[in-house]
Amino acid sequence: MISVISVGITDYKGGYNNIPCSAKDAKQVYSCFRDVLGDSFSDYSSICLTDIKSSEFISIVRSVSKT
């Protein structure tokens, strides 16, 4: 099984480095992997994260790396 962590952060602290399309891109990357890999893709251990804080991201990565 293949697991994917797809992340798209739209709003950055300070606002001058915002990337408006990143959340949409993260969702499309996740969907593309799921569609192309079919049965080899693991919905159970994959996740698409959009507009989360760095502390949330670190926590999720740590929990996934333990599995």
Sequence and secondary structure as in RCSB ss.txt:
>XXXX:A:sequence
MISVISVGITDYKGGYNNIPCSAKDAKQVYSCFRDVLGDSFSDYSSICLTDIKSSEFISIVRSVSKT
>XXXX:A:secstr
 B  EEEE    TTSTT  TTHHHHHHHHHHHHHHHHGGGB TTT EEEES  HHHHHHHHHHHHT 
